[in-house]
Amino acid sequence: MRRRPLLKSLGTLAAASLLGTIATGHAAAQPTRPLPPAATVASTTPADGYLLIGADGSAYPFGTQSYGSVYSDGITGLYGSHPLAAPVVGGAPTPDGKGYWLVAKDGGVFNFGDAQFYGNTYTLGLTGLGGARPLAAPIVGMAATPDGRGYWLVAADGGVFTFGDAGFYGNTYTLGLTGLGGSHPLAAPVVGIVPTPDGKGYWLVAADGGIFTFGDAGFYGNTYTLGLTGLGGSHPLAAPIVGMAATPDGQGYWLVAADGGVFTFGDAGFYGNTYTDGLTGLGGSHPLAAPVVGIVPTPDGQGYDLIAADGGVFNFGDAPFEGSTYGYGYSGLGGGQPLPGRVVAGFLLPFSGFDVSNFNCSNLPYMPPNEELLSVETNGWPFSWDYGSGSCFTQAVGLGGTTTQLWLFGGSRAGSGVPEVPPPASGPWDTWNGNAYSVPASALATPAGQLYEQLTHNTAPSVNSNFAWGYGQAQYAYATAIAYLGASSPVLANTWWLDVETGANTWSSSTASANISTIYGALAFFESLGVPAGIYSNSYQWDLITASGGAPGPNWGAALPPATPLWVPAPGMDPTQVCSGANTGPVLAGVPSYAAFGGGVITKVQYGLTLAFNAPTSASPQPVDLDAACPPA
């Protein structure tokens, strides 16, 4: 929902809540660090956010979600009881962006989400960086085939290894070179591989800016054709090349150097580099905090992000800036909370969905349409759309169309400071879910403004005013939606969500029974219409707001009808793990904070936020929460 930090992640995958403040703009300059292992990052995935990968196998999502890291496989990074055999050096996303592979220096491959495992250098009979049959040179990068059913690995000596449906089109040895030594060695080690759009060829790029083409990959120049002389000579590069990316049509490419310099060839456009941002490379008066390790182009080729080893991100053209590892609370490669492993790669991944409130009106012109998992605030104490024309609300609903889900803030009468609200004249109101209650015949026909007056200014006493208060909240939210969308809108029949949390919401602190009665009243209203309704909360706060007996029960707090949908905020977590129950989060007051509660079923996870959908600074956009749906049971 809106900037109400609920719980902060204690895991290595994302050590700080994404619902907190994330730094805006480019990464701040810090003291220059040693050059990291070379990495290549490239993607053609339709995307709105990016994932950064650490040498320890961490995955840091920005404007997107993580599908796991080596830690979720039981590995403990570069140290600990079960460390990696070798550091991670790169990765690649699947075509739909719902998974990815990571590759380690020894040729080990790790798959996450919908990425399938097709083998690694060990399955070829090699024994990593040592042993009976070691690699001739360490692996430095990987790339996926266009259909995601295979991948290439490339080693520093120019060796290429193919898996799945990845074709072999040659390597530096087939060109007559002899790797990193021998009679005809490479002038500089290879640092990456980039496939052509149809997957029938690839480029290899070396640290000196040399380009090697195979299959249908075209040669459009290299740093030597620009008059540079590699890593030495009369006109050397200011810093080694560390990555490459191809344009969408494969008729050009970018090279990026460790100092943030960008070189364009073919139809690749120049949109800036770290020097145009006022930085002075790896030295000088205003140096980079850490060397650049790769370049990530946007799907249309009209921009790119540069990724630095400290987790800094520099955006150019239409490339997004969604945050950096500094926003997670890390302090780069040193300081009080250094990264557990330097960033070595990054790639684009799509949004899975998001939710918006009345705070996000300034974001709406910049937000992507046709979102299948869009949730929009209708109203609720103390925030509401209905103090204006409703244009912001209808515009927000329009982003998701008929699949939009609506939500409202919840709060009990006892905690709101608003006078008691009696039930309408008809009813019994004493119980809910299987027991009798009634909806006033005039309720849905009442104009929203009149209904609001009825609910907030009628001070007559009631036997069960908390239940009526909750019922009235839901009733008013529904009537407001009708007023702006029309009674025939299909959105009204989608799942509605009641926000039950501390912070901006107002709940009674003296008795849980008032809160429970209020929540039951709201759910009763939706049930009376045959409309599905669920709860947005986490198990800790649900227990805090609704528990009436002290120690938490096995379902954490008050009971809900079986299979009640739950929408769980789990900032910085992997949604797939939260959905499965494998990641129940930090334990607070005896309660695992991301577990299912009340006997309900987690169907949606709010896992992070995005900054602004590339809105200009003058628009003053507010961060927008990101959501992912759980797979069907």
N, C-alpha and C positions, 0 to 999 in steps of 0.2 A: 504494500500500500504506500503510504507516504512516510517519509523520513522519521520513522519511529523504530530505532534500532531495537531488535528483539533479543537476539542472542548472538554472540560472536563465536565464530568457529575456532576450535582449539587444535584443529588438525594441521598437518604439514601441507596438505594440498592447497589450502588457502587459509593462512594463519590469521586473517582479520576479516571482520564482517564486510561484505560488499554493501551493506545497507548504511555504512558509515560514510563519512566524507571521503570522496576520491579526488585526488589532485587533478587540476585541469591544465591543459597546455602541454608543452614539451617537458621532458625530464630536466630537472635542474642539474647544472654542471657540478660535478664532484671531482676530486683528484683523479687523474688518469691512472688506469689499472693495467696490468700486463695483458698482452694480447691473448684472447681465449682460443680454444680449438676452432678451426674454421667451420662454418655451418652454411647451408643453403636453405632458404625458405622461399617457397613459391606455391601458388594455388590458383586455380581457376574456379573454385567453388563459389556459387552465388552466396554472398555473405554480407553481414552487417557488423560483425564483431571479430575478435581474434583471440587465439589461444597462444600463450607463450610457454615454451618448454625449457626446463632447467636441466643442467647436466646430471642432476641427481634423479631425474625422472619426474619432477614436479610438473604439474599442469596448472597454469594460471589463466582463468577465463576473464575476458573483458567484453561486455556486450554480447556474450554468448554463454554456453554452458560447457562444463567439463564432463567427459565420459569416463574419467578415471586417470590414474597415474600409476607408476610402478609401485607406489605405496599401497594402492588399493589391491595390488597383486600380492601383498605381503612382503615386498622388498623394502628395505630400510634406507634407500638412497645410496649415498657414497660411503656411508659408514654404518655402524650399528651391528645388530646381531645377524642380519641377512642382507648384506650390501650387494649392489650390482657388481657383476664381474668386471664391468668397464663402464665409464660414463656414457650417458646418452649424448649423441651428437646431432640428431636431426629427427625429422618426422614428416608425415604427409597426411592430409585429410582424405576421407572417402568422397566420392563425387557428390553425394547428397549432403555432406557436412554433418552427418549423424554418427561419426566415428573417426578414428585416426590410428595411425601406426607411429610408434617411436622406434628408432634404431640406435643401438649402442656402438661404441667404437670397435667392439669385438665382433660385430655382425649379428648380435642378438636383436630380435624383433619382438615388440610388444604390441598387441592389438587391443583396441577399446571401442565400445559402441558397436556399430555395425561393420567395423573393419574385421576382415577374416585373416587368419594366419595361413600363409602359403609357403612358409619355410624361412630359413635363415642360413647363414654360412655354416653353422654347425650341422644342419641337415644335409649339407653338401659334403660333409666329412672333414671339414676344417675344424680346428680346435682353438679358435679365437686368436688372442694375441700371443699365446704361448702353446706349450704342449707339443704333441708329436707331429702335428701338421698345421702350423700356424699360418695365419694370413701373411701374405707378402708385405702388406701395408695396412694400416688401420682404416676402417670404414669412416667416411667423412660426411655422407649424406644419403638420402633416399628420395624416390619419387614414385607416385602411384600411376598406374595406367588409367586411361580415361574412363573405363567402365568400373574401376575399383576392384578388379578381379586379379590383380597382380601388382608387383612393384619391382623396381630396380634398386640395388644398392651400389654405391660407387666407393672405391678405396682411393687413398691418397696417391697411389701409384698409377691411377687411371684404369685399374681393373673394374669391370662391370659384372655384377651378379644378377641374374634374372630369376623371378619367381612368379608362379601363377601364369597368367597370359602375357606377361611382359616379354617382348621379343628382344633377342640379342642382335644388335646391328654393328657391333665392333667395339673396340676400346683402344687405348693408346698403344697397346702391344701390337694390335693388328695394323697399326700405322707404322710399325717398325721401331717404335720407341721401346726402351727397356726398363720402364718404371722409374724408380728413384735412384737407381744405380746402373751399373753395366756399361756397355759400349756406347749406347746412345740414349742417355737418361733424359727425363723431362727437365725442362729449364726450371720448373717450380712445381710443387705438388698440386694435384687436383684438389679442389675444395667443394665441388658440387656437381649435380646432374639435374638437368631440366628437360622433360619430354616435350615433343612437339604436340600440337593440339589433338592430332589423330593417334598419337602413341606409336607411330611407325618410324620413330627416330628420336634422337636426343642430342643435346649439347653437353659437353663436359667443359668446365671452366677451371682454370688454374690460378694460383695465387699471384702470378705475374700478369694476369689479364689475358693469357692465351685462351683461345676458344677452339675446341675440337668438335667437328660435326660428324654425325653418323645417321644412317637411314635418310629420311627426308628432311632432316634439319638443314636449314640454309645458313650460309656464312655471310654475316652482314658487317664484319669487322671485329677488331679487338683493340686493346689498348696500344698495341704496336702500330696499328694502322692510323692511330691518332698522333703518332710521333713519339710516344713514350717508349722506354727501353726496358720494361719489366721491372724487376726488383733491384737492378743495378744499371750500370752504363752511364751515358752522358745525360740522360733525361729520365730518371727513374720515377716510378710511382711514389707518391708521398706516403702511401701505406698499401699493404697487400690487398688484393681482391679477396673478399670473403663470401660472396654470394652472387647469384644471378637469378633473373626471372624473365620469362618470355611474354610477349604481348599476346592478346587473345587470339589473333589470327596466325601467330607463329612467324610473322614477317619482320620481327625485330626482337630486341632484348635489352635489358638493363644489366649493368654490372655495378656492384657496390663495393667500396673499399672500407677497411677498418676505420678510417678517419671520417667516414660519412660522405665521401665523394661518390657521385653517381655519374656513370658513363652510359650514354644512349647510342643505340645502333639500330639501323633499319627504321621501322615506323614507331619505335619507342619514343615517347615524348619526355622532355625534361621538365619537371615540375618543382625542382629545387633540391637542395641537399643541406647537410648540417652547416656548411659554410654560409649559405644564404640565410640561415637562421642566426648568424652572428657568431657561431662557434668556430674555433680555430683548429679543428682536427684533434690529433693526439697530443698536441703541445701548444705553445703560444700563450697568448694572454687570456684566452677563454676556452680552455680545452674541453673536450667531451669528458663526462664523468667516467665513461667506460667505452671501449671500442665497439663499433657497430659490428654485428655478426650476420645480418641478412636483410633482404628486401622482400616485401610482400606487396604485389600489385593488386589493385582493385579489379573486379571482374570485367569492367569496361576498358581497362587500361588507361584511364584518365587520371591516375594517381597511384601513390604507393606509400606504404609505411616502411620506415627503417627501424630495425630492432637492435637494441644495444645489449651488451653482456650484463649490464646491471638491471635490466628490465625496463629501461627507458624506451619510449616509443616516439618517433618523430613522423608526423604525417604531412603529406604533400599532395597537391591536387585534390581529388575527391576522396582521398583515403580517410578513414575514420580515425579519430583519437578517442578511445573509450577508457583510457586509464593506463597506468603502469604499475609495476610491482611496488613502487613507492606508495601507491594508494592502498596497498594491502598492509602497510605498516613496515615493510622491509626498508632497509637503509642502504640498498645497493649491494656492493661487493665488500663493504666494510661497515663501520659504525656500530650502533647499538644492537641492531637486529639484521645482520647480513643475510643475504639469500643462502639457502642450504646448498645451492649449486648455481653457478653462473648461468644465465639464459643463453641457450645455444641455437634456438630455432623459434619460429612462429609461423602461423598460417591462419587464414581466414576461415571462420565458421559462421553459419547463419544464426539469427535469432530463432528461438523456438516459440516465443510468445511474450507478451508483456501485459501489465495492468496499469491503468492510469486513474488519477483522481482529479479533483478540481484544481489542484496545484499545477497540473500539467498542460493548461490551456496554451501556454506559449510554445510547447513542444509540438502541438498537433500538426501545424503546417509542414513539419519536417519528418514526421513519422511515416513508416512504410504502410501502405494500405494492404487489404486482403490478408490480414493476419488471422490465422485459424484459432489462436488462443489469446484473444484479447478480452480483458475484463475491465469494466468501466464502473466507476463509482456513480451511484444514483444520488443518494443523499444519506443523511443520518447525523445524529447529534455528535459533535457540534458543527460539522461541515456539510455543505449542501451546494448543489448546482443551482438550486431553484431561486436564488436571490437575484438572478438576472433573467435573460431572455431564454436561456436553455440552449443557445447556439453552440456553446462549447461542448455540452453534453451530446447533442445530436451529431456534432462533427466527430467526437470521439467514437461514438457507436458506429458511425459510418466507416471507420477504419477496419472494423472487423465484419461489418455487414451482418448477415443473418446468424453468424456463429457467435456473435458477441455475448458474453455473459455479464450480468450486472451484480454489483455488490453494494452493501450499505454498512456504515459504521453502526455498531451496536453499543448500547449503554443502558444501565438500569436507571429507573426513576430515582432511586435513593442516592445515586451518585451524580446525577446530572445537575442538581440545583434548580431544576424546573418544577413547578407545582405538580402535585399528583394528577394523574390522568385517569378518569373513570372509564370503564368500558361503555360502549354504546348501550342503549336501553335494552336491546335484546341480548340474549345469550344465556347459557351458563358459561362461566369463564374459569372454573376451578381446576380443570384438568386438561390434558392434551394427549395426542397420539393414541387413538382408539377410544377416547371418551368424547362426549358431546361438547361442541362449541359452535358458535354461529357467526356468520358474517352479516352485518347489517346490509339490508337490500340496497341502501343508498350509497354504500361506501365507495364503490368504484365509479359511481356517477358524480361523486362530489368533486368539484374543482380542487386542484391541489392546494391553492392558497386558502380556501375555506376549510379544508380538512386540517391544514396546519394550525389554523386558529382554533379549531375544535380540540385538537390534541394538546396544545400548549397553554391554553388560557382557561380551560374548564377546570375548576378547582374542587368540584364536589368529591367527597370521599368515596372510596371503593373498598370492598372486601379484599379484592385481589388486584390492586392497581398495577403491580409490577408485570403481571401477565398481560394485562390490558395495554400497558405501556409498550411492551415488546411487540404485541400484536399490532398496535397502532403505528409503531415505527415502520414495520414491514408494509403495512397497509398504505401508509403515506408514501413510502418509496415506490411502491407499485403504481399508485395513482400519479405520482410525479412522472414516472416513465410513460404512462399512458398519455399524460398531458403533452409530452414532447414527441413521442413516437407514434401515437395513435393506438387505439385499443386492438387493432388487428396486427400489430407488429409481431413477427415471429420471434423476435428477441425476448419478448415477455415470457415465452414458454421454455426458454433455456434455463439452465441451473442458475439460481440466485445464491449469493454468498453473504453470510452475516459475519462481519469483522468482530472478533472477540479477543481483545488484547488490552494490555495496560498501556499507559502513556497518554496519548491524545484522547483515548476513549474514557468514558466515565462509568465506573462500576462501584457498587457499594463495597466498602472495606469492612463493614461491621457484620454482615451476614451473607453467606453464599446463597442462601435460599432466595433472596430477592433477585440476585443475578440469574440464577437458574430459571426462575419463573419468567423473567424478562426474555431470556433466550428461547425458552419453550414457547412463549407467546408469539415471537417472530416466526419460528418454524411452523407453528400451528397455522398462521395465516397462509403461508405458501402451500401447506398441505391441503388447506381448505379449497384451494384453486386447482389442486392436482399438479402443481409446479414443483419440480425438484429443488431442494435447497440444501446447502452445506455450510460448514463452519470454516472460517479462516482463523487459525490460531496455531499455537504449538502446545505440546503436552504440558510444559512447565506453566505457561500462562493459563491454560485451560484449568489446570489443577488449582492454581492460585485464585482464580476468579470463581470457580464453581464448587470446589471441594468443601464439604461441610463437616468432616469428621476428623480433621487433623492429618494423619498419615495418608499418603496417596494410595489409592487402590490399584488393582491390576490394570484398569482401563484409564487411569489418570483422570481424576475429577468426575463430574456428574456423567451419568450414562446418557447415551444418545440412542435413537432407534438403530437397529442393526444396519450396517452398510451405509450409514450416513456419510456423504462425501466430505473429505477433509482436504483443505488447501493449507499446506504447511510452509511457513517461511523458514528457510534453512540457508541463511546467507553464506556464500562461499563454498557450499557443499555440492557434491555430484548428485544431481536429481535422481539418477537411476538407482543410486544406493539408498537414498531416502525413501523412494517409492518401494523398494524391496524390503525395507526394514533393516537392512544390513548396517546402515549408518544412523544411529539413534542420537547422535550428537552429545555434547557435554552434559554431564549430570549436574543439575541444579536442585538443591533441596531434596535430593533423593529421586528426582524425576529426570529421565533421559529426554532431553529437550526436543528431539525431532521424531520421537516415537508416535505411533497412532494413539489417539486418545478417545475416551468416551465410548469405545466399542466401534468407532467409525473406521473408514477405509481411506487411506491417502490416495487421492486421485490427481492432485496437482501440487507442484513444488515451486515456491518462489525462491530462486537460488542466487539472485544478484541484482545488479542494476547496470544501466547504460547511462552515459552522461547526457547526450543531447541530440543524437541522430544527425550530427553535423550541423545543428542550428548555429547561426552566427552568434557571437558573443552578445551583440546588441539585443538579441531576442530574450535574454535572461532565462534560458530553459532550466527546468528542474530535472534532476535525475529521474529516470523511469525504471520501475522494477521489472525484472525479467522472470518469466515463468516457463515451466515445462510440464507437459502432461505425463502422467504415469501410463505405462503400457497396460492394456486391458488384462485383467486377471485371467 
